[in-house]
């Protein structure tokens, strides 16, 4: 595919509104695209996405490991539609809108690579292109995705910022810990004071291992209609270790809140949400070696990245399919300064095709 074609695909994609939960139009675009290529598409349950499968070119290559590429169709919510311009080789917006290159750069590259593959005589094994929804809403699409539709032995998630050549091999466990403390008035201590006492005890007595982080991002009080005082504490827990190692730390935090509530005869409620699971792929793993070899062959500088936040790869790894996260070329995601160089789009397409080639051989 030529430069102008992959650029055009990307521009068509960013012109389609696709806030989380509103991906039907772009899903229809994807379905039509693959129908024109003669490539079958299967829809996943609960509008969680779709997968397009290009079969192996011959029976012998059916023995080659099936690989997958994934990208999410939704974007961060933008206050206004993007006015797209191209300046000095960069696609960006002329207004205060989010471009949507996260993750439409990954989607565009997958469509471009799929078109080349479908129209090429080059031999290859089976390749699957997975498109998910609601990634920006807690990786919901990947969590709901029907993996019975997927045969891949491993895959590559195109959803990291930075120049093509970046890779994310590890990711944290992330949980949401929410607490509510309520007291009747008058009371010996206010709900805010009780909450602060609990948090002080955590800071004083709770020793966190290296790589374990607990932080409060919302602390607010209110007076209820019945006159009671209520405090809401919203917090995040993250660690560079699997969930089972995190749980004792999480339980200790919860226990301190509960015991403090009992001490002051306050009602304490808590809810724990699992955001995403830790994963770690060794450099020596096959999936990493294939990507590294492809980058070396293309002369792309390699860079290990650490992303603060989850991707669909967290979910797929947890559900049993190894997925490596690759940089998709975009910059400044989720901001009005988001942009991507057209050359990065081209490089991403080349990387996907080279990964397919190396896997085949």
Residue frames relative to the residue before (quaternion, step in Angstrom):
aa qw qx qy qz dx dy dz
X 1.0000 0.0000 0.0000 0.0000 0.00 0.00 0.00
X 0.4283 -0.7150 0.4905 0.2544 3.57 -0.92 0.86
X 0.7054 -0.4614 0.3339 0.4220 3.51 -1.33 0.30
X 0.6851 0.4970 -0.3073 0.4349 3.58 0.80 -0.98
X 0.6400 0.5343 -0.3401 0.4349 3.61 1.03 -0.65
X 0.6814 0.4535 -0.3083 0.4848 3.61 0.80 -0.86
X 0.6123 0.5315 -0.3476 0.4709 3.57 1.08 -0.64
X 0.6612 0.5112 -0.3080 0.4545 3.57 0.93 -0.88
X 0.6233 0.5308 -0.3427 0.4608 3.58 0.99 -0.81
X 0.6592 0.5100 -0.3072 0.4593 3.56 0.91 -0.91
X 0.6696 0.4987 -0.3042 0.4587 3.59 0.91 -0.90
X 0.6223 0.5245 -0.3398 0.4713 3.58 1.06 -0.67
X 0.6600 0.5181 -0.3067 0.4493 3.57 0.98 -0.85
X 0.7025 0.4632 -0.2928 0.4540 3.61 0.82 -0.92
X 0.6063 0.5482 -0.3562 0.4528 3.59 1.24 -0.29
X 0.6372 0.5055 -0.3245 0.4829 3.59 1.27 -0.23
X 0.3700 -0.7241 0.5275 0.2459 3.63 -0.58 1.05
X 0.1204 0.8068 -0.5685 0.1067 3.59 -0.85 0.91
X 0.0356 0.7898 -0.6045 0.0978 3.54 0.61 1.15
X 0.6575 -0.5168 0.3588 0.4146 3.58 -1.15 0.53
X 0.7901 0.2497 -0.2291 0.5107 3.54 -0.87 1.06
X 0.7320 0.3411 -0.2127 0.5501 3.58 1.30 -0.09
X 0.3190 0.7994 -0.4470 0.2437 3.56 0.98 0.93
X 0.3736 0.7708 -0.4717 0.2091 3.61 1.23 0.02
X 0.6538 0.5231 -0.3278 0.4376 3.61 0.92 -0.83
X 0.7003 0.4430 -0.2854 0.4815 3.59 0.88 -0.87
X 0.5885 0.5459 -0.3753 0.4635 3.61 1.13 -0.50
X 0.6296 0.5206 -0.3264 0.4755 3.57 1.04 -0.76
X 0.6131 0.5464 -0.3355 0.4615 3.59 1.02 -0.81
X 0.6654 0.5044 -0.2993 0.4618 3.59 0.89 -0.96
X 0.6566 0.5199 -0.3126 0.4482 3.58 0.92 -0.89
X 0.6608 0.4958 -0.3052 0.4737 3.58 0.94 -0.88
X 0.6112 0.5671 -0.3391 0.4357 3.57 1.01 -0.86
X 0.7382 0.4110 -0.2411 0.4775 3.59 0.76 -1.00
X 0.5773 0.5664 -0.3810 0.4481 3.60 1.11 -0.53
X 0.6562 0.5067 -0.3058 0.4682 3.58 1.01 -0.80
X 0.6680 0.4694 -0.2934 0.4974 3.58 1.20 -0.49
X 0.4386 -0.6925 0.4570 0.3454 3.56 1.26 -0.31
X 0.4920 0.6448 -0.4261 0.4008 3.57 1.21 0.54
X 0.4202 -0.7297 0.4770 0.2519 3.61 -0.72 1.02
X 0.1545 -0.7706 0.6155 0.0590 3.53 -1.13 0.80
X 0.1198 -0.7758 0.6160 0.0661 3.56 -1.04 0.82
X 0.3367 -0.7413 0.5517 0.1811 3.54 -0.91 1.00
X 0.3608 -0.7113 0.5592 0.2260 3.55 -1.02 0.79
X 0.6535 -0.5392 0.3726 0.3787 3.53 -1.28 0.39
X 0.8585 0.1946 -0.1312 0.4559 3.53 -1.36 0.39
X 0.5896 -0.6144 0.3589 0.3822 3.57 1.01 0.85
X 0.3473 0.7709 -0.4713 0.2510 3.60 1.10 0.71
X 0.7589 -0.3414 0.1917 0.5204 3.59 1.26 -0.03
X 0.3141 -0.7276 0.5725 0.2102 3.55 -1.25 -0.39
X 0.1949 -0.7576 0.6090 0.1309 3.53 -1.31 0.33
X 0.1668 -0.7562 0.6271 0.0842 3.57 -1.00 0.93
X 0.1435 -0.8216 0.5509 0.0291 3.56 -0.82 1.03
X 0.1392 -0.7517 0.6411 0.0679 3.54 -0.83 1.08
X 0.3707 -0.7724 0.4792 0.1906 3.55 -0.52 1.22
X 0.6376 -0.5064 0.4179 0.4030 3.55 -1.31 0.37
X 0.5518 -0.6611 0.4037 0.3091 3.58 -1.03 0.78
X 0.8004 0.0074 -0.0299 0.5986 3.61 1.17 -0.37
X 0.7183 -0.4789 0.3004 0.4056 3.54 -1.31 0.32
X 0.6275 0.5486 -0.3417 0.4342 3.58 1.00 -0.77
X 0.7126 0.4567 -0.2615 0.4639 3.58 0.98 -0.84
X 0.4611 0.6499 -0.4606 0.3909 3.57 1.25 0.12
X 0.6162 0.5438 -0.3381 0.4584 3.57 1.28 -0.31
X 0.5184 0.6227 -0.4183 0.4106 3.59 1.27 -0.24
X 0.5645 -0.6036 0.4230 0.3716 3.64 -0.97 0.74
X 0.4143 -0.6849 0.5413 0.2573 3.55 -0.96 0.91
X 0.1004 -0.7957 0.5951 0.0506 3.59 -0.88 0.92
X 0.2064 -0.7734 0.5902 0.1047 3.53 -1.24 0.54
X 0.1599 -0.7170 0.6640 0.1394 3.50 -1.35 0.43
X 0.0803 -0.8139 0.5744 0.0344 3.58 -0.99 0.76
X 0.0571 0.7472 -0.6614 0.0305 3.52 -1.29 0.59
X 0.3757 -0.7280 0.5190 0.2441 3.57 -1.14 0.48
X 0.4774 -0.7197 0.4536 0.2198 3.52 -1.07 0.90
X 0.6702 0.5058 -0.3104 0.4457 3.59 1.10 -0.55
X 0.2340 -0.7530 0.5985 0.1412 3.54 -1.28 0.41
X 0.6305 -0.4771 0.4291 0.4367 3.54 -1.32 0.16
X 0.5543 -0.6329 0.4275 0.3308 3.57 -1.03 0.78
X 0.1678 -0.7836 0.5948 0.0637 3.53 -0.88 1.03
X 0.5122 -0.6734 0.4319 0.3123 3.61 -0.90 0.85
X 0.7889 0.0944 -0.0377 0.6061 3.57 1.16 -0.63
X 0.5962 -0.5499 0.4222 0.4049 3.63 -1.18 0.39
X 0.5062 -0.6718 0.4423 0.3111 3.60 -1.01 0.72
X 0.2337 -0.7011 0.6533 0.1644 3.54 -1.14 0.77
X 0.1792 -0.8496 0.4920 0.0636 3.54 -0.03 1.34
X 0.0038 0.7687 -0.6393 0.0193 3.52 -1.04 0.91
X 0.2683 -0.7236 0.6052 0.1954 3.56 -1.31 0.34
X 0.0296 0.8118 -0.5760 0.0911 3.54 -0.54 1.25
X 0.8458 -0.0710 0.0093 0.5286 3.57 -0.71 1.12
X 0.7430 -0.4296 0.2168 0.4652 3.54 0.97 0.90
X 0.6374 0.5052 -0.3262 0.4818 3.60 1.28 0.05
X 0.2914 -0.7010 0.6198 0.1989 3.54 -1.09 0.79
X 0.1595 0.7796 -0.5855 0.1548 3.57 -0.71 1.10
X 0.5064 -0.6404 0.4710 0.3341 3.58 -1.25 -0.13
X 0.3982 -0.7139 0.5325 0.2197 3.52 -1.20 0.67
X 0.7249 0.3504 -0.2264 0.5481 3.59 1.27 -0.16
X 0.6388 -0.5262 0.3900 0.4037 3.58 -1.28 -0.01
X 0.3951 0.6822 -0.4979 0.3615 3.51 0.59 1.26
X 0.4645 -0.6433 0.5291 0.3008 3.54 -1.25 0.50
X 0.4884 -0.7026 0.4377 0.2761 3.57 -0.76 1.07
X 0.3540 -0.7396 0.5042 0.2711 3.59 0.86 -0.91
X 0.3282 0.7486 -0.5106 0.2668 3.59 1.20 0.42
X 0.6416 0.3845 -0.2846 0.5997 3.53 1.33 -0.34
X 0.6322 -0.4620 -0.6200 0.0501 1.63 -0.54 2.38
X 0.2667 0.8005 -0.5034 0.1863 3.59 1.07 0.67
X 0.5145 0.5879 -0.4357 0.4470 3.57 1.26 -0.13
X 0.6576 0.4982 -0.3009 0.4783 3.58 0.98 -0.84
X 0.6415 0.5205 -0.3182 0.4651 3.57 0.99 -0.84
X 0.6666 0.5107 -0.3026 0.4508 3.59 0.88 -0.96
X 0.6620 0.5047 -0.3109 0.4586 3.59 0.93 -0.87
X 0.6472 0.5149 -0.3215 0.4611 3.57 1.00 -0.77
X 0.6532 0.4992 -0.3182 0.4722 3.58 0.97 -0.80
X 0.6524 0.5125 -0.3164 0.4600 3.59 0.96 -0.84
X 0.6672 0.4930 -0.2981 0.4722 3.57 0.93 -0.90
X 0.6392 0.5308 -0.3243 0.4522 3.57 1.01 -0.80
X 0.6480 0.5152 -0.3242 0.4578 3.60 0.97 -0.81
X 0.6412 0.5108 -0.3217 0.4738 3.58 0.97 -0.82
X 0.6696 0.5141 -0.2955 0.4473 3.54 0.89 -0.97
X 0.6874 0.5013 -0.2825 0.4431 3.56 0.90 -0.95
X 0.7540 0.3760 -0.1994 0.5004 3.59 1.12 -0.66
X 0.5953 0.5867 -0.3479 0.4248 3.58 1.30 0.11
X 0.4070 -0.6893 0.5430 0.2535 3.54 -1.26 0.50
X 0.4313 0.7049 -0.4606 0.3239 3.58 1.29 -0.03
X 0.4481 -0.6945 0.4846 0.2865 3.62 -0.87 0.88
X 0.1048 0.7804 -0.6103 0.0867 3.55 -1.12 0.71
X 0.5035 -0.6208 0.5065 0.3235 3.52 -1.29 0.35
X 0.7055 -0.4236 0.3281 0.4638 3.56 -1.29 -0.19
X 0.0737 -0.7886 0.6105 0.0007 3.54 -0.97 0.97
X 0.1492 -0.7931 0.5877 0.0576 3.56 -0.95 0.96
X 0.1833 -0.7680 0.6088 0.0778 3.54 -1.03 0.89
X 0.1030 -0.8264 0.5535 -0.0036 3.56 -0.35 1.32
X 0.0638 -0.7846 0.6166 0.0008 3.56 -0.84 1.04
X 0.1219 -0.8252 0.5503 0.0372 3.59 -0.58 1.12
X 0.3437 -0.7095 0.5755 0.2177 3.54 -1.33 0.31
X 0.8448 0.2624 -0.1535 0.4404 3.55 -1.40 0.11
X 0.2218 0.7818 -0.5497 0.1936 3.58 0.99 0.75
X 0.6709 0.5046 -0.2926 0.4578 3.55 1.04 -0.79
X 0.6814 0.4039 -0.2793 0.5427 3.59 1.29 -0.12
X 0.7997 -0.3469 0.1710 0.4592 3.54 0.48 1.22
X 0.5687 -0.6241 0.3763 0.3813 3.60 1.12 0.67
X 0.1896 0.8527 -0.4731 0.1144 3.56 1.22 0.54
X 0.6509 0.5368 -0.3308 0.4227 3.59 0.89 -0.88
X 0.6739 0.4873 -0.2924 0.4721 3.58 0.91 -0.91
X 0.6415 0.5308 -0.3241 0.4492 3.58 1.05 -0.77
X 0.7306 0.4067 -0.2256 0.4999 3.59 1.09 -0.71
X 0.4840 0.7157 -0.4234 0.2724 3.59 1.21 -0.45
X 0.4224 -0.7077 0.5169 0.2313 3.54 -0.98 0.96
X 0.2066 -0.8232 0.5191 0.1013 3.59 -0.14 1.26
X 0.4660 0.6403 -0.4616 0.3997 3.59 1.24 0.05
X 0.6262 0.5345 -0.3274 0.4637 3.59 1.25 -0.37
X 0.6989 0.4698 -0.2333 0.4862 3.58 1.30 -0.34
X 0.1853 -0.7926 0.5754 0.0799 3.57 -0.90 1.00
X 0.4213 0.7671 -0.4312 0.2196 3.59 1.25 -0.27
X 0.3999 -0.6827 0.5623 0.2405 3.54 -1.14 0.77
X 0.7710 -0.0916 0.0656 0.6268 3.58 1.19 -0.59
X 0.1202 -0.8218 0.5549 0.0476 3.55 -1.22 0.27
X 0.3599 -0.7111 0.5722 0.1935 3.50 -1.42 0.14
X 0.2209 -0.7769 0.5827 0.0899 3.55 -0.74 1.15
X 0.2168 -0.8026 0.5479 0.0929 3.59 -0.53 1.19
X 0.4596 0.7102 -0.3977 0.3552 3.56 0.41 1.18
X 0.5398 0.5715 -0.4533 0.4202 3.59 0.87 0.88
X 0.4703 -0.6591 0.4946 0.3160 3.60 -1.05 0.64
X 0.6156 0.5674 -0.4087 0.3634 3.54 -1.26 0.36
X 0.7041 -0.4773 0.3345 0.4056 3.52 -1.34 0.29
X 0.5729 -0.5710 0.4618 0.3640 3.54 -1.15 0.67
X 0.6075 0.4822 -0.4070 0.4824 3.54 -0.78 1.13
X 0.5826 0.5600 -0.3627 0.4642 3.55 1.30 -0.31
X 0.0672 -0.7948 0.6031 0.0079 3.56 -1.09 0.76
X 0.1662 -0.7476 0.6335 0.1101 3.55 -1.16 0.70
X 0.1405 -0.8226 0.5502 0.0291 3.56 -0.49 1.27
X 0.7876 0.2247 -0.1128 0.5626 3.58 1.20 -0.47
X 0.0152 -0.7865 0.6174 0.0023 3.54 -1.20 0.54
X 0.5565 -0.6485 0.4253 0.2981 3.54 -1.18 0.65
X 0.4445 -0.5477 0.6069 0.3662 3.48 -1.48 0.02
X 0.0330 -0.8093 0.5864 -0.0098 3.59 -0.91 0.87
X 0.0021 -0.7892 0.6133 -0.0323 3.55 -0.88 1.04
X 0.3194 -0.7001 0.6056 0.2028 3.51 -1.29 0.55
X 0.0722 -0.7900 0.6088 0.0073 3.60 -0.74 1.10
X 0.0258 -0.8100 0.5849 -0.0328 3.58 -0.55 1.19
X 0.0726 -0.8007 0.5946 0.0038 3.58 -0.96 0.92
X 0.0900 -0.7608 0.6401 0.0578 3.55 -1.22 0.67
X 0.0730 -0.7852 0.6148 0.0103 3.56 -0.84 1.02
X 0.0112 -0.8109 0.5834 -0.0446 3.58 -0.76 1.09
X 0.0121 -0.7790 0.6268 -0.0082 3.57 -1.04 0.85
X 0.4480 -0.6431 0.5409 0.3053 3.53 -1.23 0.51
X 0.3139 -0.7407 0.5687 0.1715 3.56 -1.20 0.57
X 0.5099 -0.2110 -0.8302 0.0798 1.62 -1.76 1.79
X 0.0794 -0.7780 0.6227 0.0251 3.56 -1.25 0.54
X 0.6157 -0.5820 0.3732 0.3780 3.57 -1.12 0.64
X 0.7808 0.0724 -0.0590 0.6177 3.58 1.16 -0.54
X 0.4869 -0.6489 0.4924 0.3154 3.54 -1.09 0.66
X 0.6543 -0.5053 0.3844 0.4109 3.56 -1.27 0.35
X 0.6332 0.5327 -0.3312 0.4535 3.58 1.05 -0.75
X 0.6552 0.5078 -0.3143 0.4627 3.58 0.97 -0.84
X 0.6437 0.5180 -0.3196 0.4639 3.58 0.99 -0.81
X 0.6487 0.5108 -0.3144 0.4683 3.58 0.96 -0.86
X 0.6623 0.4996 -0.3090 0.4650 3.58 0.96 -0.84
X 0.6099 0.5436 -0.3480 0.4597 3.59 1.07 -0.71
X 0.6547 0.5131 -0.3104 0.4602 3.59 0.94 -0.90
X 0.6811 0.4867 -0.2901 0.4638 3.56 0.91 -0.91
X 0.6159 0.5397 -0.3406 0.4620 3.59 1.11 -0.69
X 0.6419 0.5195 -0.3158 0.4673 3.59 1.01 -0.85
X 0.6270 0.5276 -0.3393 0.4620 3.58 1.01 -0.77
X 0.6780 0.4872 -0.2990 0.4621 3.59 0.88 -0.91
X 0.7099 0.4720 -0.2647 0.4507 3.60 0.98 -0.83
X 0.8267 0.2920 -0.0932 0.4718 3.55 0.87 -1.02
X 0.6674 0.4989 -0.2904 0.4705 3.54 1.25 -0.30
X 0.1257 -0.8110 0.5703 0.0350 3.56 -0.33 1.27
X 0.2067 -0.7955 0.5626 0.0891 3.54 -0.56 1.19
X 0.4650 -0.6542 0.5207 0.2910 3.55 -1.02 0.82
X 0.6437 -0.4956 0.4048 0.4198 3.55 -1.26 0.33
X 0.7882 0.2898 -0.2244 0.4944 3.56 -0.89 0.94
X 0.6391 0.4783 -0.3309 0.5032 3.60 1.29 -0.03
X 0.0241 -0.8188 0.5716 -0.0472 3.57 -0.70 1.09
X 0.0048 -0.7537 0.6571 0.0114 3.55 -1.04 0.88
X 0.1138 0.8107 -0.5647 0.1042 3.58 -0.68 1.03
X 0.3680 -0.7118 0.5643 0.1988 3.53 -1.11 0.86
X 0.1111 -0.8129 0.5688 0.0580 3.58 -0.80 0.97
X 0.7737 0.1464 -0.1452 0.5991 3.60 1.26 -0.02
X 0.0572 0.7663 -0.6342 0.0856 3.56 -0.92 1.03
X 0.2140 0.8086 -0.5144 0.1890 3.59 -0.30 1.21
X 0.2220 -0.7823 0.5705 0.1147 3.55 -1.05 0.81
X 0.0158 -0.7861 0.6179 0.0083 3.55 -1.27 0.44
X 0.3478 -0.6869 0.5897 0.2438 3.55 -1.31 0.36
X 0.3456 -0.7674 0.5104 0.1769 3.54 -0.68 1.15
X 0.6931 -0.4827 0.3331 0.4191 3.59 -1.27 0.29
X 0.6866 0.4735 -0.2838 0.4731 3.58 1.12 -0.65
X 0.6081 -0.5891 0.3359 0.4128 3.57 1.31 0.09
X 0.5191 0.6391 -0.4182 0.3836 3.58 1.23 -0.19
X 0.3757 -0.6839 0.5734 0.2496 3.55 -1.29 0.49
X 0.0425 -0.7985 0.6004 -0.0091 3.55 -1.00 0.85
X 0.1286 -0.7717 0.6203 0.0561 3.53 -1.06 0.87
X 0.1807 -0.7632 0.6129 0.0958 3.54 -1.05 0.85
X 0.0554 -0.7812 0.6218 -0.0007 3.57 -0.86 1.05
X 0.0611 -0.7882 0.6123 0.0009 3.56 -0.61 1.16
X 0.0530 0.8280 -0.5512 0.0888 3.57 -0.67 1.05
X 0.3048 -0.7310 0.5858 0.1719 3.52 -1.35 0.37
X 0.1227 -0.7585 0.6365 0.0672 3.53 -1.10 0.77
X 0.0817 0.7955 -0.5964 0.0696 3.58 -0.84 0.97
X 0.0334 0.7971 -0.6005 0.0549 3.55 -1.14 0.67
X 0.4648 -0.6843 0.4987 0.2588 3.53 -1.21 0.66
X 0.6101 0.5192 -0.3487 0.4865 3.57 1.08 0.73
X 0.6475 -0.5261 0.3732 0.4059 3.61 -1.22 0.34
X 0.7095 -0.4923 0.3183 0.3911 3.55 -1.29 0.49
X 0.6606 0.5369 -0.3322 0.4062 3.60 0.85 -0.90
X 0.6508 0.4832 -0.3182 0.4918 3.61 1.14 -0.54
X 0.6384 0.5421 -0.3186 0.4439 3.58 1.15 -0.59
X 0.5995 0.6467 -0.3625 0.3016 3.57 0.95 -0.87
X 0.6441 0.5081 -0.3620 0.4426 3.68 0.85 -0.70
X 0.6342 0.5177 -0.3275 0.4717 3.61 1.05 -0.72
X 0.6465 0.5183 -0.3113 0.4653 3.57 0.97 -0.88
X 0.6673 0.4986 -0.3006 0.4645 3.58 0.92 -0.90
X 0.6231 0.5387 -0.3423 0.4521 3.59 1.06 -0.67
X 0.6295 0.5203 -0.3227 0.4783 3.59 1.00 -0.82
X 0.6769 0.4932 -0.2933 0.4610 3.57 0.85 -0.97
X 0.6546 0.5322 -0.3140 0.4355 3.59 0.97 -0.89
X 0.6313 0.5284 -0.3356 0.4578 3.59 1.02 -0.75
X 0.6383 0.5080 -0.3271 0.4770 3.60 0.98 -0.77
X 0.6792 0.4993 -0.2950 0.4499 3.57 0.87 -0.97
X 0.6772 0.4912 -0.2956 0.4612 3.61 0.87 -0.94
X 0.6312 0.5154 -0.3358 0.4723 3.60 1.03 -0.71
X 0.6358 0.5266 -0.3199 0.4650 3.56 1.05 -0.77
X 0.6469 0.5119 -0.3160 0.4686 3.58 0.99 -0.83
X 0.6265 0.5604 -0.3323 0.4278 3.58 0.97 -0.88
X 0.7938 0.2845 -0.1337 0.5207 3.58 0.93 -0.90
X 0.4621 -0.7140 0.4254 0.3093 3.58 1.26 0.40
X 0.3973 0.6846 -0.4955 0.3577 3.53 0.89 1.06
X 0.4460 -0.6617 0.5320 0.2831 3.55 -1.20 0.59
X 0.0476 -0.8054 0.5906 -0.0159 3.59 -0.66 1.13
X 0.0461 -0.7780 0.6266 -0.0033 3.56 -0.86 1.02
X 0.0156 -0.8044 0.5938 0.0128 3.57 -1.10 0.61
X 0.0974 -0.7587 0.6417 0.0556 3.52 -1.27 0.57
X 0.1501 -0.7787 0.6049 0.0720 3.57 -0.98 0.90
X 0.0972 -0.7852 0.6106 0.0345 3.56 -0.86 1.01
X 0.3266 -0.7170 0.5799 0.2072 3.58 -0.96 0.88
X 0.2416 -0.7869 0.5518 0.1339 3.59 -0.55 1.13
X 0.7414 -0.2883 0.2034 0.5708 3.56 0.77 -1.05
X 0.4878 -0.6879 0.4820 0.2380 3.51 -1.29 0.60
X 0.5758 -0.5664 0.4869 0.3325 3.50 -1.32 0.55
X 0.0726 0.7573 -0.6482 -0.0307 3.56 -1.24 0.47
X 0.0587 -0.7820 0.6200 0.0251 3.54 -1.22 0.50
X 0.1006 -0.7943 0.5990 0.0109 3.55 -0.70 1.16
X 0.3990 -0.7314 0.4920 0.2525 3.63 -0.57 1.06
X 0.5935 -0.5705 0.4316 0.3687 3.57 -1.13 0.61
X 0.6872 0.4966 -0.2713 0.4555 3.55 1.13 -0.70
X 0.4713 0.6750 -0.4511 0.3446 3.60 1.23 -0.08
X 0.6409 -0.5575 0.3699 0.3764 3.56 -1.16 0.66
X 0.6553 0.5376 -0.3181 0.4248 3.57 0.88 -0.90
X 0.6797 0.4710 -0.2799 0.4878 3.60 1.04 -0.79
X 0.6494 0.5264 -0.3178 0.4474 3.57 0.99 -0.81
X 0.6231 0.5307 -0.3417 0.4619 3.59 1.04 -0.73
X 0.6747 0.4879 -0.2956 0.4683 3.59 0.86 -0.96
X 0.6532 0.5193 -0.3104 0.4553 3.58 0.96 -0.88
X 0.6502 0.5157 -0.3099 0.4639 3.57 0.98 -0.86
X 0.6430 0.5267 -0.3205 0.4542 3.57 1.00 -0.83
X 0.6687 0.4936 -0.3011 0.4674 3.57 0.96 -0.84
X 0.6306 0.5236 -0.3291 0.4689 3.58 1.02 -0.76
X 0.6521 0.5253 -0.3130 0.4482 3.56 0.93 -0.88
X 0.7299 0.4160 -0.2263 0.4930 3.57 1.04 -0.81
X 0.4554 -0.7017 0.4392 0.3277 3.57 1.25 -0.20
X 0.4130 0.7000 -0.4807 0.3294 3.59 1.15 0.57
X 0.4447 -0.6745 0.5108 0.2939 3.64 -0.79 0.91
X 0.2878 -0.7620 0.5590 0.1551 3.56 -0.95 0.93
X 0.0056 0.7965 -0.6038 0.0302 3.53 -1.10 0.76
X 0.3426 -0.7199 0.5671 0.2068 3.56 -0.89 0.97
X 0.1366 -0.8061 0.5747 0.0362 3.56 -0.79 1.06
X 0.1568 -0.7363 0.6440 0.1360 3.55 -1.31 0.41
X 0.1619 -0.8183 0.5490 0.0528 3.55 -0.50 1.20
X 0.3006 -0.7253 0.5902 0.1876 3.56 -0.93 0.94
X 0.6993 0.3623 -0.2908 0.5432 3.53 0.03 1.29
X 0.4840 -0.6881 0.4665 0.2732 3.54 -1.21 0.42
X 0.1823 -0.7366 0.6361 0.1401 3.52 -1.37 0.26
X 0.6994 -0.4289 0.3441 0.4565 3.55 -1.30 0.05
X 0.5532 0.6162 -0.3947 0.3982 3.60 1.16 -0.50
X 0.5800 0.5722 -0.3788 0.4389 3.61 1.07 -0.63
X 0.6924 0.4797 -0.2682 0.4674 3.54 0.94 -0.95
X 0.6850 0.4859 -0.2985 0.4534 3.59 0.82 -0.95
X 0.6262 0.5170 -0.3428 0.4723 3.59 1.02 -0.73
X 0.6691 0.5018 -0.2968 0.4608 3.56 0.92 -0.90
X 0.7150 0.4369 -0.2466 0.4869 3.59 1.10 -0.68
X 0.7099 -0.5413 0.2314 0.3865 3.56 1.23 0.39
X 0.6682 0.4373 -0.3200 0.5097 3.61 1.24 0.07
X 0.3785 -0.7343 0.5069 0.2465 3.63 -0.53 1.09
X 0.0160 0.7847 -0.6179 0.0474 3.57 -0.86 1.03
X 0.2104 -0.7468 0.6227 0.1014 3.53 -0.94 1.01
X 0.3364 -0.7373 0.5480 0.2072 3.59 -0.99 0.82
X 0.1321 -0.7930 0.5931 0.0445 3.56 -0.86 1.03
X 0.5098 -0.6198 0.4980 0.3285 3.56 -1.11 0.69
X 0.2633 -0.7982 0.5307 0.1090 3.56 -0.92 0.99
X 0.6583 -0.5923 0.2912 0.3619 3.57 1.21 0.39
X 0.6059 0.5819 -0.3704 0.3963 3.61 1.17 -0.33
X 0.2612 -0.7547 0.5872 0.1314 3.53 -1.29 0.52
X 0.8593 0.1572 -0.1113 0.4738 3.57 -1.28 0.53
X 0.0657 0.8405 -0.5358 0.0473 3.62 0.79 0.93
X 0.8294 0.2284 -0.1970 0.4702 3.53 -1.28 0.63
X 0.6475 0.4540 -0.3451 0.5056 3.59 1.14 0.52
X 0.5933 -0.5668 0.4256 0.3816 3.56 -1.27 0.24
X 0.6262 0.5129 -0.3391 0.4794 3.59 1.32 -0.02
X 0.3476 0.7541 -0.4953 0.2553 3.58 1.26 0.16
X 0.1299 0.7826 -0.5978 0.1154 3.56 -1.01 0.86
X 0.0946 -0.7710 0.6227 0.0942 3.54 -1.35 0.15
X 0.4164 -0.6840 0.5401 0.2590 3.55 -1.06 0.78
X 0.5327 -0.6256 0.4606 0.3358 3.57 -0.98 0.81
X 0.6139 0.5571 -0.3510 0.4353 3.59 1.05 -0.67
X 0.6248 0.5293 -0.3420 0.4610 3.58 1.12 -0.61
X 0.6004 0.5414 -0.3505 0.4728 3.59 1.07 -0.68
X 0.6588 0.5108 -0.3012 0.4630 3.56 0.94 -0.92
X 0.6635 0.5090 -0.3036 0.4566 3.56 0.94 -0.93
X 0.6429 0.5272 -0.3332 0.4446 3.59 0.99 -0.77
X 0.6232 0.5206 -0.3377 0.4760 3.59 1.01 -0.75
X 0.6551 0.5153 -0.3079 0.4587 3.59 0.91 -0.92
X 0.6479 0.5264 -0.3222 0.4464 3.57 0.99 -0.82
X 0.6452 0.5140 -0.3303 0.4588 3.60 0.92 -0.83
X 0.6758 0.4938 -0.2971 0.4595 3.57 0.89 -0.91
X 0.6527 0.5088 -0.3152 0.4645 3.58 1.04 -0.74
X 0.6088 0.5337 -0.3421 0.4769 3.60 1.10 -0.71
X 0.6427 0.5120 -0.3151 0.4749 3.58 0.98 -0.85
X 0.6552 0.5244 -0.3055 0.4499 3.58 0.94 -0.91
X 0.6827 0.4858 -0.2908 0.4620 3.57 0.85 -0.96
X 0.6280 0.5287 -0.3289 0.4668 3.57 1.02 -0.79
X 0.6497 0.5281 -0.3085 0.4514 3.56 0.98 -0.85
X 0.7568 0.4104 -0.2072 0.4647 3.55 0.93 -0.92
